[in-house]
Amino acid sequence: MCEKVIDVQNISKKFGKSSALQDVSFSISKGEIFGFLGPSGSGKTTIFEY
């Protein structure tokens, strides 16, 4: 079993009535290469500021 270095479960974030993130979950294991891609305004920065 791989050692998890980041484990995110069920994150949600709203700005007023607008949902930026809804029930987002992911994990990153030791030694894993991780990319976080998406269009402008899709919540990439928000998830890491959370």
Order of alpha helices (4+ residues) and beta strands (2+ residues): beta-beta-alpha
